[in-house]
């Protein structure tokens, strides 16, 4: 029985370890993408169902502290409220996966709406082009008095690593966070969520509200196949190298 030469045996251990670790990582990434696929499909189904339901009443203020984001996000609501004249906060946007009718850079115009009883709900009234940042440059048609608002409940975004800092002095924000905007403008007491307005559409058309649609990409299966393919390729390269090494040709 011929044993493998000690030098060759020592030269096999480290490449084998690296290959096994690499294959395990690639397989893990593939499995993670399959898990993400299941999560994304559930999210799309849930959001689609909620966006097609009839509007419900806005949760009363007494329930706000008990609301759970997973249970209320994307639920349609209808409620009467009065916008505070001349008050708004602008959130910079380069587009939205839920508003394919909006293209290019601009702002989401957030306005405080006072409910009966005095509570405030921030409403994303819609899209404003860059050149209409100043309210004086927009067509007339701002709502006055009690307005029946139809929209979708949304919760604050989470600040990412590359999210710019909000510019409070110029009233330009980079995160849809109703609590932070309300604190800066002293709009209190404010709801922990905000409303994406569907209607009414202002007489001048700006800000431009609209219905949300589900257009989330679901490419996780092809990503999983890519990771599994790379794992298979690495395994093939390793087996070929090992066969040559054992045979004395590597």
C-alpha positions as CSV (number, residue, x, y, z in Angstrom):
1,X,0.0,0.0,0.0
2,X,1.5,3.3,-1.1
3,X,1.0,6.1,1.4
4,X,0.8,9.7,0.2
5,X,4.2,11.5,0.5
6,X,4.3,13.6,3.8
7,X,5.1,16.8,1.9
8,X,2.1,16.3,-0.4
9,X,-0.1,15.5,2.6
10,X,0.9,18.7,4.3
11,X,0.2,20.6,1.1
12,X,-3.3,19.3,0.9
13,X,-4.6,20.3,4.4
14,X,-4.7,24.1,4.0
15,X,-6.3,24.1,0.5
16,X,-8.9,21.6,1.7
17,X,-9.8,23.7,4.6
18,X,-10.1,26.9,2.5
19,X,-12.2,25.0,-0.1
20,X,-14.6,23.6,2.6
21,X,-15.0,27.0,4.2
22,X,-15.6,28.7,0.9
23,X,-18.1,26.0,-0.2
24,X,-19.9,26.3,3.1
25,X,-20.1,30.1,2.9
26,X,-21.5,29.9,-0.7
27,X,-24.1,27.3,0.2
28,X,-25.1,29.4,3.2
29,X,-25.6,32.4,1.0
30,X,-27.7,30.4,-1.3
31,X,-29.9,29.1,1.5
32,X,-30.2,32.7,2.9
33,X,-31.5,33.9,-0.5
34,X,-34.1,31.1,-0.5
35,X,-35.2,32.3,2.9
36,X,-35.4,35.8,1.6
37,X,-37.4,34.6,-1.4
38,X,-40.0,33.2,1.0
39,X,-40.0,36.4,3.1
40,X,-40.4,38.6,0.0
41,X,-43.2,36.5,-1.4
42,X,-45.1,36.7,1.9
43,X,-44.4,40.5,2.0
44,X,-45.7,41.0,-1.5
45,X,-48.9,38.9,-0.8
46,X,-49.6,40.8,2.4
47,X,-49.0,44.2,1.0
48,X,-51.1,43.4,-2.1
49,X,-54.0,42.2,0.0
50,X,-54.0,45.2,2.3
51,X,-53.7,47.7,-0.5
52,X,-56.8,46.3,-2.2
53,X,-59.0,46.4,0.9
54,X,-61.6,49.1,1.6
55,X,-60.4,51.9,3.8
56,X,-60.9,51.5,7.6
57,X,-61.2,54.1,10.3
58,X,-58.0,55.6,11.5
59,X,-56.9,54.0,14.8
60,X,-57.9,56.3,17.7
61,X,-55.3,58.1,19.7
62,X,-55.8,55.8,22.7
63,X,-54.6,52.9,20.6
64,X,-51.5,54.5,19.1
65,X,-49.0,53.3,21.7
66,X,-50.3,49.7,21.3
67,X,-50.1,49.5,17.5
68,X,-47.8,46.9,16.0
69,X,-46.1,47.9,12.7
70,X,-46.4,44.4,11.2
71,X,-50.2,44.5,11.8
72,X,-50.9,48.0,10.5
73,X,-48.3,48.8,7.8
74,X,-50.0,49.4,4.4
75,X,-53.5,49.3,5.7
76,X,-55.8,51.8,4.0
77,X,-57.6,54.3,6.2
78,X,-60.1,57.2,5.8
79,X,-60.5,60.0,8.2
80,X,-61.5,63.7,8.4
81,X,-58.7,66.2,9.4
82,X,-57.7,69.8,8.9
83,X,-54.2,70.6,7.5
84,X,-52.3,73.3,9.3
85,X,-52.0,76.2,6.9
86,X,-48.5,76.8,5.6
87,X,-46.9,74.0,7.5
88,X,-44.9,71.2,5.8
89,X,-41.7,69.3,5.8
90,X,-40.0,68.1,2.6
91,X,-38.4,64.6,2.4
92,X,-36.0,64.3,-0.6
93,X,-36.7,61.4,-2.9
94,X,-35.1,59.8,-6.0
95,X,-38.2,57.7,-6.6
96,X,-40.3,55.0,-4.9
97,X,-40.8,51.3,-5.5
98,X,-44.5,51.9,-4.5
99,X,-45.1,54.9,-6.7
100,X,-44.1,54.0,-10.3
101,X,-46.0,57.0,-11.5
102,X,-43.3,59.2,-9.9
103,X,-40.0,59.5,-11.7
104,X,-37.0,61.6,-11.1
105,X,-35.8,63.5,-8.1
106,X,-38.1,65.6,-5.9
107,X,-39.6,65.8,-2.5
108,X,-42.5,64.2,-0.6
109,X,-44.5,66.9,1.0
110,X,-45.4,66.0,4.6
111,X,-48.0,68.1,6.2
112,X,-49.5,68.0,9.7
113,X,-53.2,67.2,9.8
114,X,-55.2,68.0,13.0
115,X,-57.8,65.4,14.0
116,X,-60.8,66.1,16.1
117,X,-59.5,66.4,19.7
118,X,-56.3,68.1,18.6
119,X,-54.0,65.2,17.8
120,X,-51.7,65.5,14.8
121,X,-51.1,62.9,12.1
122,X,-48.4,63.6,9.5
123,X,-49.7,63.1,6.0
124,X,-47.4,62.6,3.0
125,X,-49.5,64.7,0.6
126,X,-47.6,63.5,-2.4
127,X,-44.7,64.3,-4.8
128,X,-43.3,67.8,-5.5
129,X,-40.7,68.3,-8.3
130,X,-37.4,69.9,-7.4
131,X,-38.3,73.2,-9.1
132,X,-41.4,73.5,-7.0
133,X,-39.8,73.2,-3.6
134,X,-41.1,76.6,-2.6
135,X,-44.9,76.4,-2.0
136,X,-45.3,79.8,-3.7
137,X,-44.1,78.2,-7.0
138,X,-46.8,75.6,-7.0
139,X,-50.3,76.0,-8.5
140,X,-53.0,77.2,-6.1
141,X,-55.3,74.7,-4.5
142,X,-54.1,74.0,-1.0
143,X,-56.9,72.5,1.0
144,X,-58.6,74.5,3.7
145,X,-60.9,73.4,6.5
146,X,-61.9,69.8,7.2
147,X,-60.8,67.4,4.5
148,X,-61.7,63.7,4.1
149,X,-58.4,62.0,3.6
150,X,-57.9,58.5,2.2
151,X,-54.5,56.9,2.5
152,X,-52.2,54.2,3.7
153,X,-50.6,53.8,7.1
154,X,-46.8,53.8,7.0
155,X,-44.2,53.6,9.7
156,X,-40.9,55.5,10.1
157,X,-38.0,54.4,7.9
158,X,-34.7,53.2,9.5
159,X,-31.7,55.3,8.9
160,X,-29.1,53.4,6.9
161,X,-25.3,53.7,6.8
162,X,-25.4,56.0,3.8
163,X,-28.5,58.1,4.7
164,X,-27.5,61.8,4.7
165,X,-28.2,63.8,7.8
166,X,-31.4,65.8,7.8
167,X,-31.1,69.5,7.1
168,X,-33.5,70.9,9.6
169,X,-32.5,74.5,8.8
170,X,-33.6,74.2,5.2
171,X,-36.5,71.9,6.1
172,X,-35.2,69.1,3.9
173,X,-35.2,65.6,5.4
174,X,-33.8,62.4,4.1
175,X,-35.7,60.0,6.2
176,X,-39.5,59.6,6.5
177,X,-39.7,59.9,10.3
178,X,-42.9,61.7,11.4
179,X,-41.8,61.9,15.0
180,X,-38.5,63.7,14.2
181,X,-40.2,66.1,11.8
182,X,-42.9,66.8,14.3
183,X,-40.4,67.5,17.1
184,X,-38.5,69.9,14.9
185,X,-41.6,71.8,14.0
186,X,-43.4,71.4,17.4
187,X,-46.4,69.6,15.9
188,X,-47.7,67.8,19.0
189,X,-49.1,65.5,20.0
190,X,-48.2,63.4,16.9
191,X,-49.0,59.9,15.8
192,X,-46.0,57.4,15.6
193,X,-47.0,56.6,12.0
194,X,-47.7,58.7,9.0
195,X,-50.2,58.4,6.1
196,X,-49.4,58.1,2.4
197,X,-52.3,60.1,0.9
198,X,-54.3,58.7,-2.0
199,X,-57.0,61.4,-2.1
200,X,-58.1,64.0,-2.4
201,X,-56.0,65.3,-5.3
202,X,-55.4,69.1,-4.8
203,X,-56.9,71.4,-7.4
204,X,-53.5,72.4,-8.7
205,X,-52.2,68.8,-8.8
206,X,-49.2,69.5,-6.6
207,X,-48.3,67.8,-4.3
208,X,-49.2,64.8,-6.4
209,X,-50.8,62.0,-4.3
210,X,-51.5,58.6,-5.6
211,X,-52.3,55.0,-4.9
212,X,-49.5,52.7,-3.8
213,X,-48.8,49.7,-6.0
214,X,-46.6,46.6,-5.3
215,X,-43.6,46.6,-7.6
216,X,-41.0,45.0,-5.3
217,X,-38.3,43.1,-7.2
218,X,-38.1,39.3,-6.4
219,X,-34.8,38.1,-7.8
220,X,-33.8,35.9,-4.8
221,X,-34.2,32.6,-6.7
222,X,-31.6,33.6,-9.4
223,X,-29.3,34.9,-6.7
224,X,-29.6,31.5,-4.8
225,X,-28.9,29.6,-8.1
226,X,-25.8,31.8,-8.6
227,X,-24.4,31.1,-5.1
228,X,-25.1,27.4,-5.4
229,X,-23.5,27.4,-8.8
230,X,-20.4,29.1,-7.4
231,X,-20.2,26.5,-4.6
232,X,-20.5,23.7,-7.2
233,X,-17.8,25.3,-9.3
234,X,-15.5,25.7,-6.4
235,X,-16.0,22.1,-5.4
236,X,-15.2,21.0,-9.0
237,X,-12.0,23.0,-9.0
238,X,-11.0,21.6,-5.7
239,X,-11.7,17.9,-6.7
240,X,-9.7,18.4,-10.0
241,X,-6.8,19.9,-8.1
242,X,-6.8,17.2,-5.4
243,X,-6.9,14.4,-8.0
244,X,-3.9,15.9,-9.8
245,X,-2.1,16.4,-6.4
246,X,-2.6,12.9,-5.3
247,X,-1.6,11.6,-8.7
248,X,1.7,13.4,-8.5
249,X,0.9,16.0,-11.2
250,X,0.0,18.9,-9.0
